[in-house]
Amino acid sequence: TIGKSELAASYISGGASFSITYANATEGMKVGSAQQIERRHWLTGTMGAFWRTYSKVVLSAIFINLLAIASPIFTMNVYDRILPNKAISTLWVLAIGIGAVILFDLLLKTARASLIDYAGRKADLRISYLLFEKVLNSSLSARPGSTGEYANRVTQYEFVREFFTSNTISVFIDTAFVFIFLLVIYAIGDWLVIIPALAFVASVIVGLGTQRRIGKRVAASMNEASQRQALLVESISTLETIKSLRAEAYLLRKWGEHSKNAANTSEKIKQLSAAAGNITQAIQQLVTVALVVAGAYAFSEGHVSTGAIIGTVMLASRAVAPLGQIAITLSRFRQAMLSLRMVNSIMAQPEDRPDTVGFVNRPIRNGAMTFKNVGFVYPGSENEVLSGLNFSVKPGERIGIIGRIGSGKTTMGRLIGRLFLPSSGELLLDGIDIRQYHPSEVRAAVGIVAQAGDLFSGTVKENLLMASPEATDEQIIEAAKAAGVDEFVSRHPRGYDMNVGERGTNLSGGQRQTVAIARLLLTKPKIVFLDEPSGSMDLASERQLIKQLKTAFDRDTTLIVSTHRFSMLELADRLIVVEQGRIVADGPKEQVIQALQRTNS
């Protein structure tokens, strides 16, 4: 096994970032002393890892452009020297030489394309890994309001990756070589260089003007795409409710509005891009015509030869060839920068782990817990969900938490699991502030089963193994029996290989809850927090669950059950009553229940 200090110092290949992944077992987990984590920018760090590859791309692009000068020089010499002197033997020597140049050019272009594809593929893998790692490690306090919009922002990295790992480098180098070609044209055709130079300036002006107009529309298009993606994800995840409410027409109208706006914006972008492309193509054609006409005048005055005119036209065509891509490249650059801004906003989100590794070097062994004047406010809200909580929990206690909807029961579980940190006060685990533990340390010791009992697409076995990949079949079966999973799995022909569907849609709410509980049992946590464990069960299933939970945990495991069903309190010896984020009663279960009954009578 790898210790935490080793993991904290390990880098993802290329040094772009690193990942800290801890096992669920708390024994033997040690945390190194505090050290600053050096994080390179996700894009520059990734691209920098392939600097050797991109330097080869740049070098090949330089040679390709230099070789492009050979063909016009060859043509000029044929017309000016070989034909007048009828030097056929020299013609064949030059032809063989230019053939070798063309072959070398082909090999260079093939190698350049392979290098770009290789670097792009590797960069795509690394960037997508870093981005998904960031999504998983982001603090819940930075959770976005719309899942669909957030997912759309995540996919924006593809535009950034495509721009920086495609032929963009070659386009920039080709554009830079325009000045080299202009110098060669000047050496051959003298003042004829003015024509391609003016064409270059005109194309740049067209590209910049188009880019400025397209920029605003690209931003609007991306905003429309985000809204449409948000609506799509929301609709798919709530399709059953939509059908029950007969809300299809309402959502179709919203979808139609978003689609219409997106289509209109996209049409304007395409029109502008097409106009810019057509203008630059017209400029390229005019360059050829203008050079031939101007060359004819220069030839009549004896300033240039026929070969020089042809060579100048060929060089000018090569020089203005990248100009047709300037407008498109600038438009893509604008979109890439907007996408980069979106992805940067994701990569800048706070993480569960801070920027320094300096956590306590002690695992959570007992599960003793103390709330000291704890208060909590959700990010973006002004309402205090919890206020002035003061209570202690001894290892192995069985506690029930009851209260009305919105009283703060679920939030208490989130604080215990370090999904959120207290806004005020202290939450101590084994006498140490929860902030001093690494999140993975806390979550290895604290097992939480949420109300929804979320599952993931795959089989029952795969869902059980998510938190404990090393669990044996015997351990899986033992946990499944303890939670009641075997009750329905044993009746299915595929057994533990039955598919649960996306988010467990093939199972009932109660079945999902039992799988979630079995998954928790495999982790063997010190503290267990069950949030409405029987909320989706009928009375018979609830009785069976209570019976199984009574023997599922050993006496050293702290069990906290948040519920609104008094039947579930059979698992508890102590009862805490929460009202509007405050504890209004705390004590032995029978005494608290009697006090509540007297209050209600």
N, C-alpha and C positions, 0 to 999 in steps of 0.2 A: 504493500500500500504506500501511497505518497502522502507525506505530511503536508500540513497547510503551508508551512514556510516555504516548502519546495514549490507548491502550486502557486503561491503568491509571487514567486520570482520567475515562473515559467512564462514564456512568451509564445504567442501564436507565431508560426513561421513567418519570417520576414520582419519581425519586431514591430508589427503595426499595433498590436494590442496584446492583452492576455486575458485569460479566463480563469476565474477561481471557482472550482467545482468541488464540493465536499461530499463525502459519503454521508449516509444517514446515521450511521452508528456514531455515538458520542464518545465511546471509549477510544483513547489514544489520539484524540484530536487536539493538536497543539497549534497555537497561533504565534507567528513570529513577532519580533519587536517592531515598533512603528517605523515605517519607511515610506517615503513619498513615492507614489505610483506615477511613473512617467508615461503619459499617454500621448502618442502622436496623433495628429489629425487622421481621422479614418480614411480620408481620400489621399492626402499627400503621403501618409505612411504606407498605404497600399501601393500607390503608384511608384513611390520611392524604392520599394522592395524589388521592382523590376527595372531599375535604372539601366542595368546592363543590357537588357532586352531592348529598351527604348533607345539606348544609345546606338545599338546596331540598326534599328529602324531609321534613325536620323542619318547615320552614315550611309546606309543603302539609298536613302532618298537623295542625298547629296550626289552620290555617284550616278544615280539614274538621271538626274538633271544635267550633270556634266556630259553624260553620254548623249543626251538629246541634242547637243551642239554638233555632234559628229555628222549626222545626216545632212543638215543644211550645208556644212562645209564641203562634204563630198559632192553634193549636187552643184555647188558653185564652182568647184574645181573641174568637174566634168564639162560644164558649159564654157568656162573661161579658158581652160588649158588643154583638156584632152581632145575635145571635138575640133577646135581650130588646128591642132597639131596632129590629129588622127593617131593619137598614142593609145592604141587599143590594148597593148600589153600592160601599160600603166593603169588603164581602166580596170582590168581584171585584178590587178594587185589591190587597187582601192576598193573594188567590189568585195573581194575576200575580206579585207580589213573591216569594212562597214558591216559585212555579214557577221563577223566575230563580235563586233560591238553590239549588234542587235541581239545575238544569242546571249551575250553577257547581260544585257539589259533585261531580257526575259527571265534569266535566272535570278537577277537581283529583285525584280518585281515579285516573283514567286516566293523568294525567301522573305521579302518584306511582308507579304500578305500572311505567310505562315507565322512570322514573329508577332505580328499584330494580333492574329487569332489566338496564339498561345498566351500572350500577355493578357488579352481580354478575357479569356476563359479563366485563367488563374485569378485575375483581379475580381471577376464576377463572383467566383466561389468565396473569396476572402471577404469582399464587401458585404455580400449577402449574409455570411456568417456573422460578421461584426454587427450588422444591423439587427439581425434576429436576436443575437446575444443581448444587444442593447434593449430591445423590446422586452425580453424576458427579465432583464435585470433592472429595468426602470422601476422606480418607486411608485407604489400605487397612488401616492399623493399627486403624481404627475399624470395620472390616467386621464386620457382624453374623454370628452363628452360623447363623441360619436365614434363607434368602432369602425364603421365603413369609411369615414373620412380619414381616420388614422391609418387604416390599411392602405388607402389610396396614397397617403403621404409616404408610407413605407416603400411602395412600389416606384416612387419617383426616382429612386436610386438608379433604376434602369436607364433613364434618360442621361443621368450623369455618367454612368459607366459607359454607355454607348458613345457619348461624345468624346470622352477622354481615352477610350480604348479602340476607337475605329480609325478611319483614315484621316482623322483631323490633323494629326502630326504631319502627314504627307502633304495635306492641303496647305498648311502654314509654310512648310519648307518650299513647296512649289511656288507659293506666292512670294516668298523671300527671294527666290531665284529669278523672279521677274527682272530685278535690277541687274543681275548678271547677264541675262539675255539682252536687256536694253544696251548694256555696254558693248556686247558683241555686235549688236545691230549698228550701233554708232561706229564701231571700227570698220564695218563692212559698207554700210549705206550712208554714213555721215548724218546729215540733217533729217533723213527719213525716220530716225528714231523718235522724232517728235510725235508722229502719228500713233504708234503703240503706247507711248508715254501718256498722251492725252486719253487714250482708251482706258488705260489702267486707272487714271484719276477719275474718269467718268464712272467706271464700274464700282470703284470704292464708294463714291458719292451715292450711287444708286443703292448699294448694299447697306450703307449706314442709314440712309433715309428710310429704306424698307424695314430695317431692323428696329428702328425707333417706333415705327407705326405698328409693327407686328408685336412688339414687346407687350403693350397694354392688352392686346387681344389674347396673347398667349396666357397671361396671368388670369384673364377672365375665363378662358377655356379650361385651365387647370382648376379653377374654383368650381366651375360647373361640373367637371368630372368628379370632384370630391363630393359635391352634394348628391350627384346621381349615384355614386358608389355607396354613400351613406344610406340613401333610400333603398337601394338594392339589398344591401346586407340586412338592414332592419326588416325589410319585407320578407326576406327568405327565412329569417330566424323567428318571425311571428306570423308565419303563413296560416297556421291553424286559427289564430285569433282573427286574422283578416277575413278569412272565410266565414267564421262565426258571426262577425259583425257586418258581413256583406259590404266590406269597405273597398272592394276591388276597384270600383269606378273612381272613388276618391283618390286612391293611390295611382291609378292610371293617368288621371289628370295631372297629378304632380309630376309623374314620370314624363309625361308628354311635354310639360312646360320646361323641365330641365333639358330634355332631349332637343327641343326646338331651339332653346337658347344656345346649347352646345353646338348644334348644327349650324346655326347662323354665324356664330363666332368662328367655327372651323372653316366655313365657306369664305369668310373675309380673309382669314389667314392664307388659305390656298390661293385666293385671287391675288393677294399681294405678293406671295412667293412666286406665283406663275408670271405676274407682270414683271417682277424683278428679273426672273430667269429669261423671259423673252427679250427684255431690253438689253441684257448683257450679251445674249446671242446675236442680237442685231448689231451691237457694237463690234463684236468679233467679226461679223461678216463685212461691216463697213471698213474695218481695219485692212482687210485683204484688198478690197476694191480701192481704197484710198492709197495704199502702198503701190499697187500696180499703176494707178494713174500718176501719182507723184514720181514713181520710179521711171515712168516713160519720159516725163519732163527732164528728170535728172540724167537719163541716158542720152537724150537728144543734146544735152549740153556737155556731155562727156564726163560727168561726175561719177557715174557708176557703170558697171558692166551688166550684161544680161544675167550672168551668173549671180552677181551681187543682188540684183532685184529678186531673183528666185530664192536665193538664200535668205534674204531679208524677210520675204513673205513667209517662208517656212519657220524662221526663228520667231517672227511676230505671232504666228499661229500658236507656236509652243508657249510663247510668253503670255498670251491672253487666254490660253486654255483654262488656267485656274480661276480666271476672273468670273467665269460662269458659276463657280462654286462659292464665290465669296458671299453672295446674298444668302444662299442656303445655309452656309456655314455660320454666318452671323446670326441668322434666325435660330439655328440649333443651339448656338452659344447662349442666346438669350433664354431659351427654354431650359437649357442645362443649368444656367445660373439660378433661375427660379426654383428648379428642382433641387439644386444644391442647397438653397436656403431652407427648403422644406425639410430635407434630410438632416441638415445641421441642427434644426430645431429639435428633431428627435434625438440626435446624438448628444445634444446639450442637456437633455433631461436628467434630473437627479436620479441616482441609483440607490438601491438598497444598501450597497456597501459604499462607504465614504472613500475619499481620495487617498486616505492613509490607512495602512494596515497596522493597527496597534491595539488589537483586542486582547482581552484577558486570556491567560494561558491555562484556563481551567474549564473543563467541561461541566455541563449542568448535570449533576449526579443525583440530587435528591428531589427536585421539583418543588421546593418551598417557594412561596410567592407572596409578595407584599405590595399592596397598593398604598402609596403615601400621597394623599391629597391630589389624586390624578384627575386631570381635566382634559377634554379633547374636543377639538373643532375640526371638522372636515375641511380640506383645502377648498378655497373658493366660497366657503359658507361663513356666515357670521353667527349662526346658532350653535351654542355649546351643547354637544350631544351628551357628554359626561362632565360631571362637576363635583369636585371634592370627594372622590372615592377613597375611602380608608378602610381596608380590611386585609387580613392575612389568611393564607391557606397553608396548612401543614401538609407534608408529603403523605400521600395515601388517603387524603380526605375525599369524601363523596359529597359533592355540593350541587344543589339545584338552584338555578337562577330563574326567577319568574318576574313578569312585568308585562305591561300592556305593549301593544305594537308601537315601535318607535321610542321605547324607553331607554334603549342603549345596550340591550343584552348582546346583540351581535357585535357591536362595536367593542365591547369588552373582550370578546374572543379574538378580534382582529389585533387588539393591543397585546394580548398575551402571546399571540403567534408572531409578533413583530412585523405584521403586515403594515401597520402604522405605528408611529411613535407618539407617546403622550404629548399633548400641547403644553401641559404644565404638570408639575409633580413628578414623582418617581415611581417606576414599576420595577421591583427587585425580584430577581430569580436567584435563589440560593444566596441571598444577601447582596447581590451585585446588580447595579442598574442595568436594565435590559439593553441600553444603548452601548454598553461596553462589550456586549457579545456580538460576534459576527452573526448576521441574519441566518446563515445556514446552521450555525450552532444552535440557535434558538429553535429553528424549525425541525431540527433533528430531535430535540427534546420535547417539543410541543406538537401534538397531533390535533388537527382541526378537521371536523367534518361539517361543511357548510350546509345551509338549508337546501340548496339546489342539488347537492351531491353530484357535482359535475363529473362526467365521464368523457372519454375521448374516443374518436373513431377507431375501431379495432375490435379485438376479442375481449372476453371477460378476463382471460389470463393476462393479456397485454396490459389491461388497465390495472390489474392487481400488481403487476411487476413494475409499474411506472416509478413508484417510490422506493422499491426494494428489488432492483434488477437481479441481485444474487440469490434471491429466495429460492429454496428448493420446492419441488412438487409437494412434498410432505407438509412444508410450512404453508404453502398456498392452500392446500386442502384443509389444514387445521384452522387457518384464519377464516376461510370460507364457511366452514361449519359453525364457527363461533359467531359469525355475523348473520348466518342464515342464507348465504348465497347458494349453498348446495341444495336448498329447498327447490329452487327453480332450475338451476343448472343441471341437476341430475335427471330432470324430466325432458331436457332438450337433447336431440340426437347428436349434436356436436359437442355437448358438454361445455367444458371451459373454453372451447374454441368457438362458441357461438358469438356472432357479431352483435355488438351493442348498438351499432349505428352512430351517426354523428351526434355527439353530446349525449349519447345513451338513449336516443329516441326509440329504439326497439324495445326498451324496457319500461316498465311502469315506474312511477315516482318512488314507490317503496322499494322496488328492486334496485334502482339506482342508488338509493340510500344504503342498502345493505352492502353493495359492492364498494361504496366509498368507505364504509366502516371496516370492511375486511381489508381494504387497502391500507387503512390506518393501523390495523392490528399488526400487519407485517412489519411496520417500522418500529414497533415496541417503544413508543414514546414514554417519557416520564410524566407528562401532563397531557390529558385528553380533554378536548373541548368539543362537545356535541351540540350543535345548534339546531334545535327542532328536529331531532333524529327521527321522530315518528310523524312528522307533519304531513307526509304523503302516504301514510299507512292507514288501513282499516283497523278496527279494534282487535281482531284476531292476530293480525300481523304485528300490531304493537305489543300485545301480550307476549308473543313469541320473541320479539326483539328484546323486551325487558328481561325475559328469562335467560336469554343468551348473554346479554350484557352483564348480568350479575356475576357470571363466571369468566367473562372474557378478559378481565384485567386482574393482575395480581394486586395484593394489598398495598404495595409500594407505589402503585400508579395513582396519581391524582386524577380524579374524574370530575369534570364540571359539565352539567347538563343544563342548557338553556332551553326552556320549554314554556308553553302556555297550557299544557295538558297536565293535570294533577296526577294522572296515572303514571307518568314518567318519573314523578318524584319518588317513586318506590325505590329508585336507585340511589337516592340521596339520604344522607344523615343530617345534613345542614342545609338551611334554606336562606337564600338572599333575595330580598324583594327590591326591585329597582323601579323607580317612578321618576320620569322626566330627567333621567341621567343621574339621579341621586339614590343612595341606598336608604330605604325607609324602614327596613327590618332585616335583621341578621341574627341567626341563632339556630338552636336545634330545631329540626323540622317540625316536630309535634307542637312545640311552643309557638313557633311562628304561625303555623296554620291556625292554632286556637286563637291567637291574637287577631289574625285576619278575619276569622269567623265572628269574633266579638265586634270588630269594627264594622262589618257588613250587616250585622243583625240590628 
